[in-house]
Amino acid sequence: MIIYGPQFVFRMKPMTRNIKIRAATEDDFPIVLSLIKELAALEKAPREAVKNSVEQMKKEKGIFHCLLAETGDGAIAGMAVYFFAYFTWVGKSLYLDDIFVKEKFRKRNIGTSLLLRIFEVARAEGCKRVRWQVLKWNRPAIEFYRKHGAEINDEWLNCTFSSEGIENCMP
């Protein structure tokens, strides 16, 4: 199978029968937003925590990338949302913001297929690191990442400013 992405072309042997990993298009943004909301619910976030919208994704489509896992009958089973970042210690990196597989499609290697595709993108783009976060309580995800060789560091803490915080920070 040949996969075309924003800046790469590569071949991949499918990990899962009848699953195609493809780059999302603007037409996919409604389903991507739906998956984001499903993920937020899984993470026990309040409904209002997801502030993104299809309109915002359209405005910001050059900033992020999304891969979709699609079944043979066209159903979307999962996604991986990522962007490129620069880390001072290593240089160009791929930041995997979210990887999510719908509950009814889990245990079919779809998450593995998405993660392997992320690594292929990182190699094709010359990235020196792939980084992401996982919630401390999400044991299945932690085990999944460890199984694939991820180093999980519990030393660093997240620091976040919301848009309100950015607006209200000291001058």
Secondary structure, DSSP 8 states (H G I E B T S, - for coil): -EEE-SS-EEE---SSTTEEEEE--GGGHHHHHHHHHHHHHHTT--GGG----HHHHHHTTTT-EEEEEEETTS-EEEEEEEEEEEETTTEEEEEEEEEEE-GGGTTSSHHHHHHHHHHHHHHHTT-SEEE----TT-HHHHHHHHHTT-----S-------HHHHHHS--
